[in-house]
Amino acid sequence: MSEVLRKKMQTATLVEKTVLGGGRLGVFKLKPDSGERWWYQAGQYTTLALDTANHGFVPRAYSIAGSPLDDGIIEFYIALVDNGQLTPTIFAQEVGAKFYYLSPKGKFTVAKANKKTLVMVSTGTGLAPFVAQIRTMWKSHHAGVPCPYRVVLFYGASYSDEFGYRDELTSYAAAKKDGFDFTFICTSSRPDATRGWNSSIAKGRVNEVVRHVFDWGIPEGRTVAMPEGVDAAELKAKVFANGAEDIAFLACGNPGMIEDIKEPIAHAGINTYLVEEFWKA
Ligand SMILES: Cc1cc2nc3c(=O)[nH]c(=O)nc-3n(C[C@H](O)[C@H](O)[C@H](O)COP(=O)(O)OP(=O)(O)OC[C@H]3O[C@@H](n4cnc5c(N)ncnc54)[C@H](O)[C@@H]3O)c2cc1C
């Protein structure tokens, strides 16, 4: 079975590995060995596989975090799962290692959402497809194709040193004067200053921050706080400026987060909710 799969796969070489979050998160950049450009749509995923010491040849799905407009490099944002079958082996790889990968798949794309106001909600490495989408919009915008979307991205992590891609996304959000309409909210469920929390980061679980912004109610006893200078009511008004029909929600990562906002989204009259679950609840 694994030999059948291996034969269907192509190989790529690890050209860059950046580890963050105390070694539990990694950005992995691969270069296809075929030398050919690999095309996919921002938001799609592929299957990566490696030979492992204890579990044989293990394939797993990974969202592609890079933009198809990057220079032929395939980028991934991966969390280390303790005792996981594949991720400990992925994290043990160094530059020069060979990975197997399959053709891109999936419909978690902006084209599928088909709305002009996009609210993206992610936990942890669930950020990956949104990096792909927003970087692609940014690159297109600066190549002379004005971005037609208004995008709000909520990004949740436990600790503030676990926000991969924060600098890149913050720089896009700071460029509103260029007509790139992007709002970026990081939120920490364990806001600890010794782990990098400061007042530019919201406090609370990402689904609860989303509930707070849109007045959808948060569980009794739970509190959230917006980042300094961000007004929840103004953000809600901005998202609803063209009515619920103009809005799509997209969520990726933890299945509990994805489920928690499902009903309030529908109740608000928003009928497009695309989800990418990384594992089953
Ligand atoms: C469409 C799709 C896209 C995905 N994209 C990504 C991605 O871009 N980045 C990424 O890190 N993972 C992603 N995943 C999850 C990935 O496929 C693996 O499940 C994960 O890397 C664990 O593999 P493993 O063999 O080490 O663990 P396994 O031995 O398979 O153990 C699986 C268990 O690990 C936990 N788990 C799985 N994923 C995560 C995670 N991201 N964070 C915390 N706990 C987790 C769950 O409890 C799950 O039941 C994606 C999954 C799907 C279905």
The ligand as an SDF file (V2000), in Angstrom:
LIG
                    3D

 53 58  0  0  0  0  0  0  0  0999 V2000
   -6.8430   19.1310    4.9130 C   0  0  0  0  0  0  0  0  0  0  0  0
   -5.8610   19.1200    6.0630 C   0  0  0  0  0  0  0  0  0  0  0  0
   -4.8450   20.0800    6.1020 C   0  0  0  0  0  0  0  0  0  0  0  0
   -3.9400   20.0840    7.1730 C   0  0  0  0  0  0  0  0  0  0  0  0
   -2.9820   21.0530    7.2190 N   0  0  0  0  0  0  0  0  0  0  0  0
   -2.1440   21.1240    8.2790 C   0  0  0  0  0  0  0  0  0  0  0  0
   -1.1750   22.1890    8.3580 C   0  0  0  0  0  0  0  0  0  0  0  0
   -1.0620   23.0540    7.4720 O   0  0  0  0  0  0  0  0  0  0  0  0
   -0.3740   22.2270    9.4610 N   0  0  0  0  0  0  0  0  0  0  0  0
   -0.4780   21.3110   10.4700 C   0  0  0  0  0  0  0  0  0  0  0  0
    0.2660   21.4160   11.4570 O   0  0  0  0  0  0  0  0  0  0  0  0
   -1.3770   20.2750   10.4060 N   0  0  0  0  0  0  0  0  0  0  0  0
   -2.1840   20.1660    9.3370 C   0  0  0  0  0  0  0  0  0  0  0  0
   -3.0780   19.1210    9.2470 N   0  0  0  0  0  0  0  0  0  0  0  0
   -2.9920   18.0310   10.2480 C   0  0  0  0  0  0  0  0  0  0  0  0
   -2.0050   16.9420    9.7130 C   0  0  0  0  0  0  0  0  0  0  0  0
   -2.5730   16.2640    8.6050 O   0  0  0  0  0  0  0  0  0  0  0  0
   -1.6560   15.8600   10.7820 C   0  0  0  0  0  0  0  0  0  0  0  0
   -2.8670   15.3660   11.3060 O   0  0  0  0  0  0  0  0  0  0  0  0
   -0.8130   16.4230   11.9100 C   0  0  0  0  0  0  0  0  0  0  0  0
    0.4020   16.9880   11.4190 O   0  0  0  0  0  0  0  0  0  0  0  0
   -0.4640   15.3080   12.9250 C   0  0  0  0  0  0  0  0  0  0  0  0
    0.2190   14.2770   12.2490 O   0  0  0  0  0  0  0  0  0  0  0  0
    0.9720   13.1480   13.0850 P   0  0  0  0  0  0  0  0  0  0  0  0
    1.1300   11.9560   12.1910 O   0  0  0  0  0  0  0  0  0  0  0  0
    2.2230   13.6740   13.7110 O   0  0  0  0  0  0  0  0  0  0  0  0
   -0.0520   12.8380   14.2600 O   0  0  0  0  0  0  0  0  0  0  0  0
   -1.0650   11.6010   14.3600 P   0  0  0  0  0  0  0  0  0  0  0  0
   -0.3380   10.3920   14.8510 O   0  0  0  0  0  0  0  0  0  0  0  0
   -1.8050   11.4350   13.0830 O   0  0  0  0  0  0  0  0  0  0  0  0
   -2.0220   12.1650   15.5030 O   0  0  0  0  0  0  0  0  0  0  0  0
   -3.1640   12.9370   15.1170 C   0  0  0  0  0  0  0  0  0  0  0  0
   -3.6680   13.7530   16.3010 C   0  0  0  0  0  0  0  0  0  0  0  0
   -2.8400   14.9060   16.4590 O   0  0  0  0  0  0  0  0  0  0  0  0
   -3.6220   16.0410   16.7980 C   0  0  0  0  0  0  0  0  0  0  0  0
   -3.3630   17.0900   15.7670 N   0  0  0  0  0  0  0  0  0  0  0  0
   -3.4150   16.9870   14.4200 C   0  0  0  0  0  0  0  0  0  0  0  0
   -3.0700   18.1540   13.8180 N   0  0  0  0  0  0  0  0  0  0  0  0
   -2.7660   19.0090   14.7970 C   0  0  0  0  0  0  0  0  0  0  0  0
   -2.3400   20.3500   14.8080 C   0  0  0  0  0  0  0  0  0  0  0  0
   -2.1380   21.0690   13.6670 N   0  0  0  0  0  0  0  0  0  0  0  0
   -2.1380   20.9340   16.0070 N   0  0  0  0  0  0  0  0  0  0  0  0
   -2.3210   20.2300   17.1550 C   0  0  0  0  0  0  0  0  0  0  0  0
   -2.7310   18.9450   17.2110 N   0  0  0  0  0  0  0  0  0  0  0  0
   -2.9540   18.3390   16.0540 C   0  0  0  0  0  0  0  0  0  0  0  0
   -5.0590   15.5930   16.8300 C   0  0  0  0  0  0  0  0  0  0  0  0
   -5.4070   15.2890   18.1550 O   0  0  0  0  0  0  0  0  0  0  0  0
   -5.0520   14.3560   15.9960 C   0  0  0  0  0  0  0  0  0  0  0  0
   -6.0710   13.4740   16.3470 O   0  0  0  0  0  0  0  0  0  0  0  0
   -4.0140   19.1050    8.1990 C   0  0  0  0  0  0  0  0  0  0  0  0
   -5.0330   18.1230    8.1380 C   0  0  0  0  0  0  0  0  0  0  0  0
   -5.9430   18.1410    7.1000 C   0  0  0  0  0  0  0  0  0  0  0  0
   -7.0380   17.0960    7.0790 C   0  0  0  0  0  0  0  0  0  0  0  0
  1  2  1  0
  2  3  1  0
  2 52  2  0
  3  4  2  0
  4  5  1  0
  4 50  1  0
  5  6  2  0
  6  7  1  0
  6 13  1  0
  7  8  2  0
  7  9  1  0
  9 10  1  0
 10 11  2  0
 10 12  1  0
 12 13  2  0
 13 14  1  0
 14 15  1  0
 14 50  1  0
 15 16  1  0
 16 17  1  0
 16 18  1  0
 18 19  1  0
 18 20  1  0
 20 21  1  0
 20 22  1  0
 22 23  1  0
 23 24  1  0
 24 25  2  0
 24 26  1  0
 24 27  1  0
 27 28  1  0
 28 29  2  0
 28 30  1  0
 28 31  1  0
 31 32  1  0
 32 33  1  0
 33 34  1  0
 33 48  1  0
 34 35  1  0
 35 36  1  0
 35 46  1  0
 36 37  1  0
 36 45  1  0
 37 38  2  0
 38 39  1  0
 39 40  1  0
 39 45  2  0
 40 41  1  0
 40 42  2  0
 42 43  1  0
 43 44  2  0
 44 45  1  0
 46 47  1  0
 46 48  1  0
 48 49  1  0
 50 51  2  0
 51 52  1  0
 52 53  1  0
M  END
$$$$
